[in-house]
Amino acid sequence: MLSRRLTRRWRLLAPFCLAALLGGCLAIPQTGLFAFRLAVTSLGVEEVRIGPYAVDARLDTSDLMSLAMSSLGAGSLPLQATLAMGLGLPTGMPPVEMAGFRWTLDMPGVEPVSGDYEQDVTLTSGDDARLRLPVAFDLLGGGREQLAPMVELASQLARQGELPAGSELAITPGDLHGLGMTLPAGLLTPTIRLGVGEDGSLIPQG
C-alpha cells in the first residue's frame, strides 16, 4: 500500500520536478536567453533568395531590384531565407528531448510569419542542437516604391547574416521528455520571446 502511494505521488510530482530541473533561475545571461533553462545560443540568416535568385551580398541593390521587377510582373514573388539557430542547455543539465516547437518571426516592415518545427530536438549541455528554419515572405506587385523596402531587406539579410534590429522571434516548446517523465507542451513551458538588438545581440522580451 505504501509503495502504491509513493508511486502515485511520484507520478503527480514528476512534471513539476522536471520543470524545476529545466527551470531553476533565469539569471544565467552568458548565452543570451534562458527560459526553463532552454537556451537560444545563436541566431543567424543564411541562403537569402528572391524568387529564383540567390541574393549575393556583393550584388548592387539596383541590380537586385531589376531582377525582381523582371520576375514579379503583376503577381507575387517570395523572399526566402533560412534561420540558423542554436538551442542548448547549461552545463550539468541532463539531456532533454523536445517534441518540436512552434515559432513566430516578426521583422520591421513585413508581416509576421510563423511555422512549426516538427522534428524532435535533443537538447544537451555543452553541445548545442543546430537547427534550420525556412522562412518566406511574399513580395507583391505594385511598382518600385512598394518593392524597394523588401529588396533592401533581402540585401541587408544577406549582407549582415543576421536579423535586423527590432526583430522578434517567439518559440513555444513542444512536449519535453527527460528523466523518465514527460512535461506536456504548455505546462510550465511558456513561449520564449527574444528581440534583436542594434548589435545583433539576443535580448529576452518580457
Backbone as a chain_set.jsonl record, in Angstrom:
{"seq": "MLSRRLTRRWRLLAPFCLAALLGGCLAIPQTGLFAFRLAVTSLGVEEVRIGPYAVDARLDTSDLMSLAMSSLGAGSLPLQATLAMGLGLPTGMPPVEMAGFRWTLDMPGVEPVSGDYEQDVTLTSGDDARLRLPVAFDLLGGGREQLAPMVELASQLARQGELPAGSELAITPGDLHGLGMTLPAGLLTPTIRLGVGEDGSLIPQG", "coords": {"N": [[0.834, -1.211, 0.0], [1.9, 1.265, 0.868], [3.915, 1.49, -1.015], [2.428, 1.845, -3.355], [1.233, 4.293, -2.846], [3.462, 5.964, -2.783], [4.337, 5.681, -5.426], [2.174, 6.805, -6.786], [2.26, 9.437, -5.857], [4.729, 10.209, -6.868], [4.22, 10.158, -9.632], [2.455, 12.265, -9.798], [4.054, 14.36, -8.997], [6.158, 14.327, -10.785], [6.118, 15.866, -13.321], [6.473, 18.462, -12.275], [8.913, 18.251, -11.011], [10.602, 17.856, -13.224], [10.166, 20.273, -14.503], [11.276, 21.967, -12.608], [13.978, 21.212, -12.726], [14.546, 21.926, -15.335], [13.98, 24.523, -15.161], [14.766, 26.321, -12.736], [16.778, 29.089, -11.977], [16.403, 32.186, -13.756], [18.523, 33.761, -14.186], [20.937, 33.459, -15.82], [23.008, 34.689, -17.85], [24.905, 34.25, -19.931], [24.51, 33.105, -22.498], [22.545, 34.554, -23.681], [19.608, 34.024, -23.7], [17.527, 32.475, -21.395], [14.96, 30.357, -20.572], [13.225, 28.36, -18.579], [15.579, 27.066, -18.561], [16.127, 26.478, -21.196], [18.088, 27.327, -23.866], [18.569, 29.762, -26.316], [21.143, 29.941, -28.252], [22.369, 30.992, -30.499], [21.694, 32.872, -33.486], [21.211, 33.231, -36.786], [21.211, 34.247, -40.301], [20.793, 32.657, -43.372], [21.217, 31.73, -46.854], [19.626, 33.559, -48.511], [17.043, 34.44, -50.719], [15.384, 35.817, -53.574], [12.645, 34.948, -55.125], [13.702, 32.997, -57.824], [16.304, 33.8, -57.539], [19.4, 33.796, -55.934], [20.46, 35.843, -53.335], [23.197, 37.767, -53.48], [25.506, 39.16, -51.313], [27.265, 40.955, -52.337], [26.06, 42.006, -54.502], [24.772, 44.764, -56.254], [22.127, 46.831, -55.065], [20.4, 48.017, -56.936], [20.688, 46.35, -59.146], [19.624, 44.025, -58.119], [17.017, 44.877, -57.713], [16.163, 45.223, -60.365], [16.234, 42.571, -61.31], [14.273, 41.449, -59.654], [11.994, 42.945, -60.395], [11.709, 42.164, -63.061], [10.911, 39.548, -62.797], [8.706, 39.657, -61.218], [6.362, 41.006, -62.256], [2.881, 41.291, -62.418], [2.184, 39.709, -60.382], [3.127, 37.791, -57.529], [6.112, 37.318, -55.556], [8.314, 35.236, -53.814], [10.224, 36.136, -50.935], [12.797, 34.495, -49.581], [14.459, 32.862, -46.879], [16.808, 31.295, -44.634], [16.732, 30.568, -41.253], [19.321, 30.12, -39.063], [19.786, 28.434, -36.187], [20.818, 27.971, -32.807], [20.247, 25.729, -30.179], [20.335, 24.87, -26.752], [21.411, 23.538, -23.527], [22.362, 24.515, -20.191], [25.611, 23.799, -18.69], [25.902, 20.687, -17.069], [23.212, 20.078, -16.911], [20.744, 17.525, -17.341], [20.204, 15.54, -20.355], [17.508, 16.416, -22.559], [14.61, 15.667, -24.421], [12.923, 17.369, -26.899], [9.786, 17.723, -28.323], [9.681, 19.069, -30.975], [8.653, 22.472, -31.907], [6.714, 25.509, -31.904], [7.021, 28.423, -33.873], [7.344, 31.986, -34.304], [8.08, 34.739, -36.329], [8.822, 38.125, -36.357], [9.591, 40.818, -38.213], [10.763, 44.171, -38.73], [8.738, 46.136, -40.841], [7.568, 44.104, -42.374], [4.982, 41.606, -42.662], [4.277, 39.462, -39.862], [5.523, 36.079, -39.747], [4.972, 32.554, -39.349], [5.507, 29.184, -38.138], [5.902, 25.579, -37.827], [8.282, 23.608, -36.233], [8.758, 20.408, -36.739], [10.292, 18.23, -36.062], [11.854, 16.075, -33.644], [13.952, 17.354, -31.067], [17.036, 16.962, -29.626], [18.253, 18.077, -26.665], [21.17, 19.019, -25.112], [23.682, 19.625, -22.618], [26.428, 21.7, -23.299], [26.636, 20.977, -25.961], [25.288, 22.227, -28.482], [22.178, 21.997, -30.235], [21.866, 22.27, -33.687], [19.79, 23.99, -35.75], [17.69, 24.505, -38.643], [15.51, 26.843, -39.933], [13.184, 27.381, -42.365], [12.018, 30.387, -43.798], [9.611, 32.593, -45.299], [8.467, 35.364, -47.226], [5.94, 37.088, -49.0], [6.473, 38.964, -51.884], [4.742, 41.526, -53.272], [3.293, 42.628, -56.384], [3.346, 45.983, -57.774], [4.989, 48.063, -58.297], [8.107, 49.961, -58.125], [8.312, 51.478, -55.756], [6.854, 50.089, -53.822], [8.207, 47.702, -53.81], [10.842, 48.269, -53.226], [11.556, 48.51, -50.357], [11.504, 45.79, -49.556], [13.382, 44.588, -51.185], [15.637, 45.899, -50.247], [15.607, 44.892, -47.659], [16.118, 42.157, -48.154], [18.692, 42.381, -49.209], [20.014, 43.419, -46.973], [19.739, 41.306, -45.124], [21.273, 39.313, -46.379], [23.729, 40.583, -46.458], [24.448, 41.154, -43.773], [23.963, 38.776, -42.445], [22.321, 38.264, -40.306], [19.324, 38.848, -38.34], [17.464, 41.921, -38.724], [17.782, 44.77, -36.511], [15.361, 45.153, -33.946], [13.764, 43.069, -34.654], [11.752, 40.228, -33.678], [11.686, 37.035, -32.265], [9.67, 34.315, -31.476], [9.292, 31.379, -29.579], [7.54, 28.473, -28.948], [7.815, 25.835, -26.925], [7.53, 22.276, -27.594], [6.289, 19.121, -26.263], [8.286, 18.018, -23.506], [10.715, 15.6, -22.818], [12.328, 13.72, -20.388], [14.468, 12.231, -17.898], [12.861, 10.039, -17.479], [10.25, 10.972, -17.545], [7.492, 13.051, -18.714], [6.912, 16.363, -19.714], [4.175, 18.026, -20.591], [3.48, 20.078, -23.485], [2.955, 23.521, -22.944], [2.504, 23.246, -20.231], [3.88, 24.758, -17.679], [5.783, 25.586, -19.461], [6.305, 28.222, -20.94], [5.892, 30.469, -23.778], [8.857, 31.434, -25.366], [10.416, 34.498, -25.859], [12.438, 36.582, -27.794], [14.256, 39.5, -28.601], [16.057, 41.332, -31.151], [18.947, 43.153, -30.821], [20.625, 46.333, -31.554], [23.25, 45.632, -32.064], [23.025, 43.073, -32.916], [22.678, 41.352, -30.82], [20.942, 38.981, -28.694], [17.982, 39.575, -27.01], [16.132, 38.979, -24.161], [12.586, 39.099, -24.02], [10.052, 40.374, -22.086]], "CA": [[0.0, 0.0, 0.0], [2.814, 2.407, 0.927], [4.596, 1.585, -2.311], [1.49, 2.402, -4.336], [1.078, 5.718, -2.555], [4.672, 6.661, -3.23], [4.33, 5.696, -6.89], [1.16, 7.761, -7.221], [2.753, 10.785, -5.588], [5.811, 10.497, -7.822], [3.631, 10.467, -10.932], [1.877, 13.602, -9.721], [5.103, 15.36, -8.828], [7.192, 14.208, -11.821], [6.226, 17.025, -14.226], [6.986, 19.628, -11.576], [10.345, 18.012, -10.808], [11.271, 18.118, -14.496], [10.11, 21.726, -14.722], [12.252, 22.594, -11.708], [15.311, 20.957, -13.261], [14.71, 22.716, -16.551], [13.737, 25.926, -14.866], [15.735, 26.96, -11.855], [16.842, 30.541, -12.013], [16.512, 32.738, -15.104], [19.621, 34.729, -14.195], [22.171, 32.909, -16.386], [22.953, 35.508, -19.053], [26.026, 34.182, -20.858], [24.157, 32.719, -23.861], [21.534, 35.433, -24.25], [18.237, 33.823, -23.25], [17.191, 31.22, -20.728], [13.622, 30.241, -20.033], [13.217, 26.95, -18.226], [16.927, 26.605, -18.887], [16.286, 26.269, -22.64], [18.904, 28.452, -24.299], [18.797, 30.093, -27.723], [22.546, 30.335, -28.154], [22.797, 31.718, -31.691], [20.611, 33.113, -34.443], [21.754, 33.858, -37.982], [20.421, 34.17, -41.527], [21.533, 32.061, -44.484], [20.506, 31.336, -48.082], [18.584, 34.532, -48.852], [16.655, 34.372, -52.126], [14.177, 36.47, -54.066], [12.208, 34.069, -56.203], [14.733, 32.04, -58.214], [17.625, 34.417, -57.476], [20.125, 33.852, -54.671], [20.898, 37.217, -53.088], [24.621, 37.881, -53.185], [25.74, 40.375, -50.54], [28.08, 41.878, -53.137], [25.257, 42.477, -55.625], [24.217, 46.098, -56.083], [20.682, 46.799, -54.833], [19.689, 48.354, -58.174], [20.682, 45.149, -59.975], [18.671, 43.121, -57.481], [15.691, 45.419, -57.996], [15.838, 44.937, -61.77], [15.939, 41.147, -61.401], [12.995, 41.204, -59.001], [10.936, 43.542, -61.204], [11.523, 41.379, -64.275], [10.257, 38.286, -62.46], [7.499, 39.884, -60.433], [5.2, 41.307, -63.075], [1.71, 41.72, -61.653], [1.88, 38.69, -59.384], [3.896, 37.867, -56.286], [7.404, 36.657, -55.609], [8.697, 35.005, -52.418], [11.53, 36.414, -50.36], [13.036, 33.32, -48.753], [15.718, 32.82, -46.148], [16.898, 30.222, -43.646], [17.229, 30.944, -39.941], [20.228, 29.143, -38.453], [19.578, 28.66, -34.763], [21.395, 27.024, -31.87], [19.498, 25.51, -28.939], [21.105, 24.023, -25.855], [21.17, 23.557, -22.091], [23.569, 24.851, -19.419], [26.474, 22.707, -18.248], [25.44, 19.912, -15.932], [21.807, 19.705, -17.02], [20.555, 16.238, -18.023], [19.62, 15.66, -21.703], [16.049, 16.511, -22.675], [14.093, 15.545, -25.794], [11.811, 18.286, -27.138], [8.997, 17.296, -29.472], [9.468, 20.189, -31.877], [8.198, 23.725, -31.315], [6.033, 26.492, -32.749], [7.794, 29.65, -33.907], [6.812, 33.167, -34.995], [9.108, 35.737, -36.588], [8.293, 39.457, -36.669], [10.661, 41.731, -38.603], [10.25, 45.5, -39.07], [8.362, 46.419, -42.22], [6.912, 42.983, -43.056], [4.012, 40.895, -41.845], [4.855, 38.323, -39.134], [5.352, 34.741, -40.309], [5.083, 31.534, -38.298], [5.583, 27.815, -38.631], [6.133, 24.523, -36.845], [9.426, 22.723, -36.397], [8.071, 19.182, -36.364], [11.226, 17.172, -35.712], [12.316, 16.035, -32.261], [15.234, 18.018, -30.849], [17.745, 16.507, -28.428], [18.94, 19.187, -26.018], [22.199, 18.566, -24.167], [24.572, 20.688, -22.151], [27.738, 21.725, -23.925], [26.6, 20.536, -27.36], [24.059, 22.841, -28.981], [21.492, 21.478, -31.421], [21.875, 23.247, -34.773], [18.54, 23.849, -36.49], [17.461, 25.393, -39.782], [14.091, 27.158, -40.094], [12.903, 28.137, -43.589], [11.003, 31.435, -43.691], [9.303, 33.182, -46.609], [7.541, 36.484, -47.29], [5.502, 37.353, -50.37], [6.664, 40.292, -52.473], [3.595, 41.766, -54.141], [3.482, 43.582, -57.46], [2.845, 47.309, -57.452], [5.953, 49.082, -58.658], [9.373, 50.025, -57.411], [8.171, 52.046, -54.421], [6.395, 49.036, -52.926], [9.166, 46.606, -53.804], [12.162, 48.716, -52.764], [11.899, 48.137, -48.968], [11.72, 44.358, -49.454], [14.678, 44.319, -51.82], [16.645, 46.373, -49.301], [15.628, 43.932, -46.552], [16.819, 40.964, -48.622], [20.106, 42.723, -49.314], [20.529, 43.559, -45.61], [19.841, 39.977, -44.529], [22.409, 38.621, -46.984], [24.975, 41.294, -46.15], [24.767, 41.083, -42.35], [23.868, 37.411, -41.954], [21.554, 38.25, -39.067], [18.053, 39.56, -38.408], [17.621, 43.349, -38.456], [17.437, 45.228, -35.166], [13.928, 45.327, -33.767], [13.065, 41.811, -34.942], [11.422, 39.409, -32.508], [11.426, 35.617, -32.508], [8.971, 33.643, -30.378], [9.35, 29.921, -29.663], [6.708, 27.763, -27.984], [8.325, 24.457, -26.908], [6.622, 21.144, -27.577], [6.462, 18.265, -25.087], [9.653, 17.773, -23.076], [10.888, 14.256, -22.256], [13.608, 13.542, -19.73], [14.458, 11.621, -16.576], [11.78, 9.079, -17.388], [8.951, 11.63, -17.412], [7.124, 13.959, -19.799], [6.281, 17.633, -19.372], [3.39, 18.37, -21.78], [3.584, 21.442, -24.003], [2.04, 24.449, -22.312], [2.523, 23.079, -18.785], [5.106, 25.343, -17.138], [6.742, 25.856, -20.548], [5.734, 29.356, -21.676], [6.536, 30.906, -25.013], [10.116, 32.173, -25.225], [10.475, 35.626, -26.796], [13.679, 37.343, -27.762], [14.416, 40.536, -29.602], [17.398, 41.513, -31.717], [19.44, 44.492, -30.551], [21.34, 47.035, -32.613], [24.499, 44.942, -32.353], [22.726, 41.685, -33.24], [22.547, 40.559, -29.607], [19.615, 38.456, -28.408], [17.504, 40.221, -25.795], [14.876, 38.41, -23.673], [11.443, 40.002, -24.008], [9.048, 40.062, -21.077]], "C": [[0.865, 1.256, 0.0], [3.527, 2.61, -0.403], [3.695, 2.199, -3.356], [1.301, 3.898, -4.12], [2.288, 6.52, -3.036], [4.732, 6.765, -4.748], [3.356, 6.741, -7.42], [1.636, 9.192, -7.005], [3.872, 11.172, -6.562], [5.265, 10.866, -9.187], [3.036, 11.865, -10.944], [2.954, 14.686, -9.679], [6.113, 15.387, -9.972], [7.258, 15.404, -12.755], [6.81, 18.252, -13.544], [8.475, 19.484, -11.276], [11.127, 18.316, -12.084], [11.286, 19.612, -14.779], [11.123, 22.447, -13.851], [13.672, 22.408, -12.215], [15.577, 21.788, -14.496], [14.627, 24.197, -16.268], [14.824, 26.556, -14.034], [15.65, 28.467, -11.971], [17.003, 31.02, -13.445], [17.714, 33.67, -15.228], [20.927, 34.09, -14.636], [22.338, 33.541, -17.76], [23.945, 35.176, -20.137], [25.656, 33.742, -22.262], [22.974, 33.509, -24.377], [20.163, 35.229, -23.679], [18.101, 32.479, -22.573], [15.761, 31.308, -20.24], [13.425, 28.758, -19.818], [14.532, 26.296, -18.642], [17.079, 26.161, -20.348], [16.97, 27.505, -23.188], [18.917, 28.576, -25.81], [20.185, 30.708, -27.778], [23.059, 31.097, -29.369], [21.618, 31.855, -32.642], [21.187, 33.863, -35.632], [20.847, 33.658, -39.177], [21.3, 33.654, -42.653], [20.611, 31.947, -45.709], [19.333, 32.261, -48.409], [18.323, 34.485, -50.35], [15.447, 35.276, -52.377], [13.746, 35.68, -55.291], [13.316, 33.088, -56.545], [16.163, 32.552, -58.009], [18.206, 34.359, -56.058], [20.674, 35.265, -54.504], [22.354, 37.199, -52.652], [24.848, 39.201, -52.465], [26.534, 41.405, -51.33], [27.295, 42.489, -54.285], [24.661, 43.851, -55.313], [22.693, 46.018, -55.968], [19.896, 47.107, -56.099], [19.63, 47.158, -59.116], [19.668, 44.148, -59.432], [17.241, 43.573, -57.743], [15.266, 45.091, -59.422], [15.476, 43.47, -61.952], [14.572, 40.842, -60.807], [11.844, 41.737, -59.837], [10.664, 42.713, -62.444], [10.795, 40.078, -64.005], [8.892, 38.483, -61.807], [6.265, 40.094, -61.296], [4.072, 41.833, -62.208], [1.368, 40.738, -60.546], [2.666, 38.889, -58.106], [5.156, 37.03, -56.431], [7.851, 36.431, -54.164], [10.107, 35.512, -52.105], [11.765, 35.298, -49.357], [14.391, 33.419, -48.063], [15.669, 31.637, -45.183], [17.45, 30.788, -42.354], [18.096, 29.814, -39.405], [20.245, 29.404, -36.954], [20.233, 27.574, -33.932], [20.549, 26.943, -30.611], [20.317, 24.593, -28.04], [20.658, 24.157, -24.418], [22.455, 23.934, -21.376], [24.344, 23.603, -19.006], [25.9, 22.011, -17.012], [23.986, 19.507, -15.979], [21.681, 18.362, -17.743], [19.94, 16.435, -19.405], [18.094, 15.665, -21.653], [15.675, 16.391, -24.146], [12.882, 16.454, -25.927], [11.1, 17.891, -28.424], [8.652, 18.491, -30.357], [9.027, 21.444, -31.14], [7.478, 24.558, -32.372], [6.853, 27.775, -32.727], [7.066, 30.751, -34.68], [7.934, 34.183, -35.135], [8.453, 37.04, -37.027], [9.482, 40.368, -36.959], [10.06, 43.083, -38.974], [9.918, 45.624, -40.552], [7.698, 45.293, -42.971], [5.927, 42.323, -42.101], [4.684, 39.731, -41.112], [4.588, 37.007, -39.861], [5.554, 33.731, -39.184], [5.13, 30.157, -38.932], [5.806, 26.848, -37.487], [7.401, 23.77, -37.209], [8.973, 21.378, -35.857], [8.993, 18.032, -35.992], [11.589, 17.235, -34.226], [13.705, 16.665, -32.17], [15.835, 17.497, -29.549], [18.566, 17.664, -27.876], [19.913, 18.636, -24.984], [23.055, 19.746, -23.752], [25.916, 20.569, -22.866], [27.778, 21.287, -25.37], [25.291, 21.013, -27.973], [23.492, 22.104, -30.192], [21.448, 22.583, -32.468], [20.67, 23.011, -35.672], [18.487, 24.841, -37.639], [15.961, 25.585, -39.966], [13.894, 27.938, -41.389], [11.799, 29.161, -43.353], [10.8, 32.056, -45.064], [8.281, 34.3, -46.451], [7.166, 36.695, -48.754], [5.794, 38.791, -50.757], [5.55, 40.503, -53.482], [3.937, 42.782, -55.218], [2.927, 44.943, -57.083], [3.864, 48.399, -57.719], [7.154, 49.122, -57.738], [9.225, 50.529, -55.975], [7.751, 50.988, -53.415], [7.44, 47.935, -52.767], [10.491, 46.987, -53.157], [12.482, 48.325, -51.319], [12.2, 46.647, -48.81], [13.042, 43.953, -50.081], [15.806, 44.747, -50.901], [16.753, 45.419, -48.111], [16.387, 42.668, -46.95], [18.317, 41.212, -48.7], [20.742, 42.833, -47.932], [20.715, 42.198, -44.941], [21.058, 39.227, -45.058], [23.732, 39.257, -46.575], [25.396, 41.092, -44.697], [24.742, 39.663, -41.805], [23.142, 37.294, -40.63], [20.268, 39.04, -39.248], [18.272, 41.036, -38.115], [17.222, 43.694, -37.024], [15.936, 45.495, -35.081], [13.119, 44.098, -34.103], [12.762, 41.082, -33.639], [11.107, 37.998, -32.956], [10.779, 35.03, -31.268], [8.998, 32.142, -30.624], [8.481, 29.329, -28.557], [7.133, 26.304, -27.98], [7.209, 23.426, -26.987], [6.813, 20.347, -26.295], [7.947, 18.066, -24.789], [9.729, 16.408, -22.403], [12.277, 14.155, -21.634], [13.447, 12.952, -18.354], [13.272, 10.672, -16.387], [10.408, 9.677, -17.246], [8.729, 12.575, -18.595], [6.468, 15.206, -19.227], [5.517, 18.099, -20.607], [3.593, 19.821, -22.194], [2.533, 22.321, -23.326], [1.999, 24.336, -20.805], [3.878, 23.554, -18.257], [6.179, 25.554, -18.197], [6.19, 26.992, -21.403], [6.488, 29.643, -22.956], [7.772, 31.749, -24.69], [10.131, 33.279, -26.284], [11.818, 36.331, -26.663], [13.726, 38.32, -28.907], [15.849, 40.612, -30.069], [17.812, 42.96, -31.505], [20.196, 45.094, -31.723], [22.624, 46.335, -33.024], [24.287, 43.47, -32.693], [22.561, 40.784, -32.029], [21.105, 40.111, -29.403], [19.165, 38.948, -27.048], [16.193, 39.582, -25.362], [13.786, 39.471, -23.614], [10.434, 39.525, -22.968], [9.435, 38.917, -20.203]], "O": [[0.614, 2.194, -0.756], [3.719, 3.737, -0.859], [4.154, 3.002, -4.169], [1.218, 4.671, -5.074], [2.154, 7.599, -3.612], [5.123, 7.796, -5.296], [3.656, 7.467, -8.367], [1.441, 10.055, -7.86], [3.948, 12.313, -7.018], [5.777, 11.778, -9.837], [3.093, 12.569, -11.953], [2.795, 15.77, -10.24], [6.85, 16.362, -10.119], [8.348, 15.931, -12.978], [7.561, 19.006, -14.164], [9.214, 20.469, -11.285], [12.181, 18.95, -12.038], [12.291, 20.155, -15.239], [11.754, 23.412, -14.283], [14.484, 23.332, -12.146], [16.681, 22.295, -14.693], [15.133, 25.023, -17.028], [15.701, 27.244, -14.557], [14.562, 29.038, -12.054], [17.65, 30.361, -14.259], [17.901, 34.301, -16.268], [21.924, 34.162, -13.917], [21.857, 32.986, -18.748], [23.858, 35.77, -21.211], [26.442, 33.988, -23.177], [22.434, 33.168, -25.43], [19.574, 36.195, -23.195], [18.515, 31.457, -23.12], [15.402, 32.264, -19.552], [13.453, 27.98, -20.772], [14.573, 25.126, -19.022], [18.075, 25.525, -20.691], [16.482, 28.618, -22.996], [19.236, 27.617, -26.514], [20.378, 31.862, -27.394], [24.08, 31.78, -29.281], [20.674, 31.066, -32.609], [21.607, 35.012, -35.496], [19.827, 32.975, -39.08], [22.409, 34.144, -42.865], [19.389, 32.055, -45.598], [18.197, 31.812, -48.564], [19.255, 34.488, -51.154], [14.603, 35.468, -51.501], [14.381, 35.729, -56.344], [13.827, 32.409, -55.655], [17.124, 31.829, -58.271], [17.579, 34.817, -55.103], [21.281, 35.816, -55.423], [22.694, 36.679, -51.588], [24.429, 40.252, -52.951], [26.483, 42.596, -51.026], [27.79, 43.384, -54.971], [24.112, 44.066, -54.233], [22.047, 45.244, -56.674], [18.834, 46.525, -56.32], [18.632, 46.968, -59.811], [18.945, 43.505, -60.193], [16.355, 42.748, -57.968], [14.115, 44.718, -59.652], [14.524, 43.15, -62.663], [13.799, 40.072, -61.377], [10.823, 41.065, -59.981], [9.509, 42.567, -62.846], [10.126, 39.552, -64.894], [8.039, 37.596, -61.837], [5.242, 39.44, -61.094], [4.275, 42.709, -61.368], [0.37, 40.913, -59.846], [2.852, 40.018, -57.649], [5.258, 36.162, -57.298], [7.772, 37.358, -53.357], [11.04, 35.344, -52.889], [11.018, 35.165, -48.388], [15.341, 33.988, -48.601], [14.609, 31.055, -44.952], [18.509, 31.415, -42.348], [17.642, 28.674, -39.307], [20.668, 30.469, -36.507], [20.211, 26.4, -34.301], [20.177, 27.968, -30.041], [20.929, 23.639, -28.522], [19.654, 24.805, -24.123], [23.541, 23.695, -21.904], [23.802, 22.498, -18.978], [25.476, 22.653, -16.051], [23.552, 18.68, -15.177], [22.444, 18.095, -18.672], [19.218, 17.41, -19.612], [17.479, 15.005, -20.816], [16.347, 16.95, -25.012], [11.923, 16.333, -25.164], [11.723, 17.743, -29.476], [7.49, 18.878, -30.475], [9.025, 21.486, -29.91], [7.624, 24.331, -33.573], [7.333, 28.177, -31.667], [6.279, 30.478, -35.586], [8.655, 34.458, -34.175], [7.637, 37.06, -37.947], [10.283, 40.657, -36.07], [8.943, 43.13, -39.488], [10.722, 45.26, -41.411], [7.29, 45.491, -44.115], [6.032, 42.469, -40.883], [5.566, 39.079, -41.672], [3.554, 36.843, -40.509], [6.223, 34.017, -38.191], [4.831, 29.99, -40.114], [5.887, 27.246, -36.325], [7.576, 23.345, -38.351], [8.819, 21.218, -34.646], [8.514, 16.955, -35.638], [11.626, 18.312, -33.63], [14.525, 16.527, -33.078], [15.21, 17.583, -28.492], [19.467, 18.17, -28.545], [19.526, 17.881, -24.092], [23.136, 20.748, -24.463], [26.464, 19.477, -23.014], [28.857, 21.229, -25.96], [24.3, 20.283, -27.98], [24.235, 21.647, -31.061], [21.041, 23.706, -32.172], [20.546, 21.951, -36.286], [19.148, 25.879, -37.615], [15.223, 24.614, -40.135], [14.392, 29.058, -41.504], [10.762, 28.839, -42.772], [11.706, 32.047, -45.897], [7.352, 34.201, -45.649], [7.994, 36.498, -49.644], [5.414, 39.725, -50.05], [5.426, 39.743, -54.442], [4.755, 43.679, -55.009], [2.115, 45.045, -56.163], [3.616, 49.559, -57.392], [7.217, 48.428, -56.724], [9.929, 50.065, -55.078], [8.232, 50.982, -52.282], [7.54, 47.312, -51.71], [11.186, 46.133, -52.606], [13.587, 47.846, -51.063], [13.063, 46.277, -48.014], [13.74, 43.079, -49.568], [16.814, 44.051, -50.782], [17.849, 45.164, -47.612], [17.202, 42.162, -46.179], [19.116, 40.363, -48.307], [21.875, 42.394, -47.733], [21.721, 41.961, -44.273], [21.785, 38.587, -44.298], [24.729, 38.565, -46.371], [26.577, 40.882, -44.42], [25.416, 39.365, -40.819], [23.332, 36.318, -39.905], [20.136, 39.812, -40.197], [19.165, 41.383, -37.343], [16.423, 42.991, -36.406], [15.326, 45.998, -36.024], [11.912, 44.071, -33.868], [13.429, 41.292, -32.626], [10.354, 37.788, -33.908], [11.263, 35.215, -30.152], [8.756, 31.685, -31.741], [8.661, 29.64, -27.38], [6.846, 25.587, -28.939], [6.094, 23.658, -26.519], [7.427, 20.833, -25.345], [8.764, 17.958, -25.703], [8.92, 16.089, -21.531], [13.279, 14.469, -22.278], [12.418, 13.143, -17.705], [12.75, 10.523, -15.283], [9.473, 8.974, -16.864], [9.645, 12.859, -19.367], [5.587, 15.126, -18.371], [6.137, 18.526, -21.581], [3.845, 20.687, -21.356], [1.381, 21.921, -23.157], [1.504, 25.249, -20.143], [4.885, 22.856, -18.37], [7.357, 25.686, -17.868], [5.659, 26.744, -22.485], [7.581, 29.125, -23.185], [7.73, 32.65, -23.853], [9.886, 33.021, -27.463], [12.27, 36.636, -25.559], [13.301, 38.027, -30.024], [16.748, 40.03, -29.461], [17.127, 43.883, -31.947], [20.383, 44.449, -32.754], [23.047, 46.422, -34.177], [25.247, 42.702, -32.755], [22.331, 39.584, -32.177], [20.168, 40.759, -29.868], [19.863, 38.769, -26.05], [15.22, 39.631, -26.114], [14.035, 40.605, -23.207], [10.02, 38.366, -22.995], [8.68, 38.543, -19.305]]}, "num_chains": 1, "name": "protein.A"}
